[in-house]
Amino acid sequence: MAVLDPCDNCRRPTPIYRLAAVILDGRMARVCPLCASTEKERIEVPFAPRSDQGAIQPSTARDVW
């Protein structure tokens, strides 16, 4: 049996694995798939910057060729 938590937007009980963490109107919120598809203009998806940005892979470096 799935653990249910309410959506932070519509308060509908939703299985916890279906909730998405997004920035909704400037604050972190957990929203259900229905709200995520209908409230696109209010949602900003957070992301973590990659730690390996700009790193050259050893296998693709020209001096290895």
N, C-alpha and C positions, 0 to 999 in steps of 0.2 A: 504494500500500500504506500502511495506517495505522500510525502509531507506537503501540506498545503500552506501557503502564505498568501496574504492579500497583495494584489497589485497596488503600488503606491499611487496610481492614477485613478483607476476605477473601483478599487477596493474589492474586485472579484477574486475569490479564492482560486489560486492557480498552483499546480505542482511546482515546487521550488526549482526543479531542473528546467522548467520552461520560462522562468523569469529572466529577463536580461537587465544587466546593470548599465544604465545610461545616465547622462546628464540631462535632466528635465527641468527646464526653466532655471538653469543655473545651479541646481543642486543634484546630488547623486540620488537616483531613484531606481527601484526595481519594477519593471513594467512587464505586463503579459504580452504575448504575441499580437493580440488584437490591438492593444494600445500602441505597440511599437509600429504597426502598419498604418494606423490611422492618425497618429500624432507626429508625423515625420518632420513637420516644420518646427515643432517645439523640442525635438530630441537632438542632442549632440552626443555622438558615441565617443566615450573616452578611449584612449589608446596609450600604450606604454612605448616610449621610443626604444628602438632596438639598440642594444649595446654594441653590436658589431657594425654599425653604419660606417661606411668608408673603409672597412677592412678589406684588404686584398686577399683573396683565397690563394693559397700556395699552388694549387693545381692549375690556376688560370693566369698566374703571373707570367709575363713574357720571358723573363730570364730562365724559367724552368724549361721552356721549349728548347 
